[in-house]
Amino acid sequence: MGGIKESSNVGAAGFAWPVAALALVLGVLLHASLFTGLGLVPADGVLSALPWARSFHARPTNYLLSDQYATFLPVRQFLFNELRQGRFPLWNPHLACGVPSLASMQIAVFYPLNVLLAPLGPFTASGIAAFLKLLLAGVFTMLYLRRMGLSPAAGLAAAIVYALSGFMIVWLGHPHVNAAVLLPLLLYFVETQFAGPPRLRPWIGFACAYAAMLLGGHPPTAFHITVVVALYFGFRLAEPGCQERLRRTGLWLAATLAGAAIAAPQLLPYVEYYRESSSALATASLDRWASHLTPATLPHLLLPYLSGAPHLGFEQLASGLGLGAIVNFSERTGYVGVFTLFLVTVGLVRRPSRVALFYAGLAAASLLIVYGVPPFPAVMHALPIASGVNHQRLLLMVDFSAAVLAGFGLDSLLRADPGRRVGVLAVAFAVAIAVALALVWNVIGAGFAVIDGASRAFLLRQLWIPAGGIVAAFLLIPKRLAPPVVATIAVAWIAVDLLWFATGFNPAIPLSQYYPTTDSIRMLESDPSRFRVIGLSKVLVPNTAAVYGLDDARGQDFTTLRRYEELITGRAGDFFFYKGGDRLPPSFPLLNVKYILAPTPLAVVPDGFELVYDGDIAIYRYARAADRALIVTDYEVARSSAAILERVRSGSFDPSKTVLLEEPPAAVAGATDPTVSSAEARIVAYEPDRVVIQARLPRPGFLLLLDNDYPGWHAFAGRRELPIHRADYSFRAVALPSGTMTVEFVYRPLSFRLGAVLSLLTMGVLAVLWLRESRMGSRERRAAVRDR
């Protein structure tokens, strides 16, 4: 394999101590959340918003992690709350008049680590989850490099670089890292397959790892990983001397499809949600294929905090130093350590194997795409899936390639004759770093002269890291150094460098700062009725209401129901369609909103609003709020869905008077029931996947439930299933005869059931194949013993 010694020595001997060393490094990084009772969650970010801000007066530790505390964590907490009550919710009624909970990929319900840690809850599990993710990323990197015959120390160095790289740290609390953890394991199984004749068991392992990667919850990262793994497989397949190419290709394709089938309980609901959402429109409007970093961000690959950071401050340095506007820290950061770059250089110069050249090419191509160098943007635009993906996240491949090449570089140093130390390379590396810093100074020098003293000191403190990297490179020059000393110097400095970078970005907070309850929230919780709230100016940040079991007419996710978005805004195509504001949507009367949350009492109080709380926020009760469930006797079949949307957004539509349908109901005729004096719909049970309503109708009509209509909902009166009609553009209604009856709405999505069956069947087939090959291998070994 181009100068790489194949080895399958990945057993316990020589493997335990690198894993222990990696765990020690990660323990230092995450000690606060692992050993002091703090949670590795940025939920203190909500404390800067109302209603919390007036009680806690806190500043977010890292405001950039708002996706975590505003979008992901509240839904995970909702899931945990439901699991404690013995329910596994497929539907979330607390957000945006109801959304499919499981189908939202980024919550990653079935990701193996999330399943393992589910009983602990998001706060308690956060530090453990982060530790396990980074540990597994490193261990899988070790396995991959050991499979290619590299030394344990080289594997450890690469593991630390990858686990603490810029991509892994800045996206640690996001689903991106869930997928990234599995990249080296997938490559390990591919590499194992080429170590001998084609076998089934490595591909079964590949299928399971691929399924876990898909279940990680971030389709764009899964797409990038799939493409890179496919390229690596093709690269290995094309090597001279490779045999049985057709069979190997068939096994790879079968394993990939099997992995997707195992992940089907998550994938099929997501595909269904995507079809019902506005995601395609939103993606097209963003031109994600054109997203790229500017040349001004290049120095951050060497000095990651040159423009400050959200957790450190000094972000005004970007403009002060002439680097332009602030670029999202997470998007621009791909730091791997300065000394790591030296080892990468050694690996490419001293051991230019085919695999090393592959990763050098992968890193170079990824950087060209990340920085939008023509013709790559045009190529990305032309490809059907790639056109909807943000390719700045290919910094993942840059970081992983650097980790692998650094492992090659250290392995070369450890195997080399002491007479072939790296004096020339160390000098060349020092000169290259000096030249790079000089170029940076040429850009920022004028700004440096005018910034304040604190900012100057902040910048100067960063220079010790490249200086230390140069010193570490020169420490490896003496010929008398034994390989263990070389390994110790290299691994220790990599750890110091990357711990300096990684510490503090992901905050550890006390439980008291994890979505605390305020007086206003207690007031809302004390109302036993079924209602929704709306916050003006982002009061009670979406999706935080779900933490408290409150129902919010707003919602925030990267996939949103198209119908509901159009109901609120009149159009579709915005990932975060409900950004907040000072106005209620025209469709407000349909949303079962009882309370309006405002930062302060309104100067002009609209008709029907009553101030019922004035404290950390102002809360108004809407006297004419529609009940969640209504009996409506009149209906109209509109000429089009657009006509219904226009009418319900007119501001004068009353959902209690008329139901607007898109198709004629099967039958609504019937006699008047003299025993029923008035219409009533009373909710007797309201759970995420089940709503039970007792309905009383003096004459035939409709039971209208102001929850979003969505595939998978069924309605029953006793054992008889009732057709559900899409009503008032986005809600559910069933036609009922006169009289008293109990109607049960149940969420049983076919997509989930089919996915579960497909997943179980696939895992069963793979288990049979695994056992069959194991028995065949046992028989072959016994036969070999007899022959000897």
Stockholm file with secondary structure:
# STOCKHOLM 1.0

chainA/1-788         MGGIKESSNVGAAGFAWPVAALALVLGVLLHASLFTGLGLVPADGVLSALPWARSFHARPTNYLLSDQYATFLPVRQFLFNELRQGRFPLWNPHLACGVPSLASMQIAVFYPLNVLLAPLGPFTASGIAAFLKLLLAGVFTMLYLRRMGLSPAAGLAAAIVYALSGFMIVWLGHPHVNAAVLLPLLLYFVETQFAGPPRLRPWIGFACAYAAMLLGGHPPTAFHITVVVALYFGFRLAEPGCQERLRRTGLWLAATLAGAAIAAPQLLPYVEYYRESSSALATASLDRWASHLTPATLPHLLLPYLSGAPHLGFEQLASGLGLGAIVNFSERTGYVGVFTLFLVTVGLVRRPSRVALFYAGLAAASLLIVYGVPPFPAVMHALPIASGVNHQRLLLMVDFSAAVLAGFGLDSLLRADPGRRVGVLAVAFAVAIAVALALVWNVIGAGFAVIDGASRAFLLRQLWIPAGGIVAAFLLIPKRLAPPVVATIAVAWIAVDLLWFATGFNPAIPLSQYYPTTDSIRMLESDPSRFRVIGLSKVLVPNTAAVYGLDDARGQDFTTLRRYEELITGRAGDFFFYKGGDRLPPSFPLLNVKYILAPTPLAVVPDGFELVYDGDIAIYRYARAADRALIVTDYEVARSSAAILERVRSGSFDPSKTVLLEEPPAAVAGATDPTVSSAEARIVAYEPDRVVIQARLPRPGFLLLLDNDYPGWHAFAGRRELPIHRADYSFRAVALPSGTMTVEFVYRPLSFRLGAVLSLLTMGVLAVLWLRESRMGSRERRAAVRDR
#=GR chainA/1-788 SS CTTCCCCCCCSSTTTHHHHHHHHHHHHHHTHHHHHSSCBCCCGGGGGGSTTTHHHHCCCCSCGGGHHIIIIIHHHHHHHHHHHHTTCCCSEETTBTTCEESTTCGGGCTTCHHHHHHGGGCHHHHHHHHHHHHHHHHHHHHHHHHHHTTCCHHHHHHHHHHHHTSHHHHHTTTSHHHHHHTTHHHHHHHHHHHTTSSCCHHHHHHHHHHHHHHHTTSCHHHHHHHHHHHHHHHHHHHTSTTCCCHHHHHHHHHHHHHHHHHHTHHHHHHHHHHHHHBSHHHHHHHHTGGGCCCCGGGGGGGTCTTTTCBTTTBCTTHHHHTTCCSCCCHHHHCCCCCHHHHHHHHHHHHHCCCHHHHHHHHHHHHHHHHHTTCTTHHHHHHHSTTGGGSCGGGGHHHHHHHHHHHHHHHHHHHHHSCGGGCCHHHHHHHHHHHHHHHHHHHHHHHHHHTTSCHHHHHHHHHHTHHHHHHHHHHHHTCCTTCCHHHHHHHHHHHHHHHHHHHHTTTSCCBCGGGSSCCCHHHHHHHTCCSCCEEEEGGGSSCTTGGGGGTCCBSCCCCSSCBHHHHHHHHSSCCCTTCCCCCSSCCTTGGGTTEEEEEESSCCSSCCTTEEEEEESSSEEEEETTCCCSEEEECEEEECSCHHHHHHHHTSSCCCTTTEEEESSCCSCCCCCCCTTCCSCEEEEEEEETTEEEEEEEESSSEEEEEEEECCTTEEEEETTEEECCEEETTTEEEEEECSEEEEEEEEECCHHHHHHHHHHHHHHHHHHHHHHHHHHHHHHHHHHHHHHC
#=GC SS_cons         CTTCCCCCCCSSTTTHHHHHHHHHHHHHHTHHHHHSSCBCCCGGGGGGSTTTHHHHCCCCSCGGGHHIIIIIHHHHHHHHHHHHTTCCCSEETTBTTCEESTTCGGGCTTCHHHHHHGGGCHHHHHHHHHHHHHHHHHHHHHHHHHHTTCCHHHHHHHHHHHHTSHHHHHTTTSHHHHHHTTHHHHHHHHHHHTTSSCCHHHHHHHHHHHHHHHTTSCHHHHHHHHHHHHHHHHHHHTSTTCCCHHHHHHHHHHHHHHHHHHTHHHHHHHHHHHHHBSHHHHHHHHTGGGCCCCGGGGGGGTCTTTTCBTTTBCTTHHHHTTCCSCCCHHHHCCCCCHHHHHHHHHHHHHCCCHHHHHHHHHHHHHHHHHTTCTTHHHHHHHSTTGGGSCGGGGHHHHHHHHHHHHHHHHHHHHHSCGGGCCHHHHHHHHHHHHHHHHHHHHHHHHHHTTSCHHHHHHHHHHTHHHHHHHHHHHHTCCTTCCHHHHHHHHHHHHHHHHHHHHTTTSCCBCGGGSSCCCHHHHHHHTCCSCCEEEEGGGSSCTTGGGGGTCCBSCCCCSSCBHHHHHHHHSSCCCTTCCCCCSSCCTTGGGTTEEEEEESSCCSSCCTTEEEEEESSSEEEEETTCCCSEEEECEEEECSCHHHHHHHHTSSCCCTTTEEEESSCCSCCCCCCCTTCCSCEEEEEEEETTEEEEEEEESSSEEEEEEEECCTTEEEEETTEEECCEEETTTEEEEEECSEEEEEEEEECCHHHHHHHHHHHHHHHHHHHHHHHHHHHHHHHHHHHHHHC
//
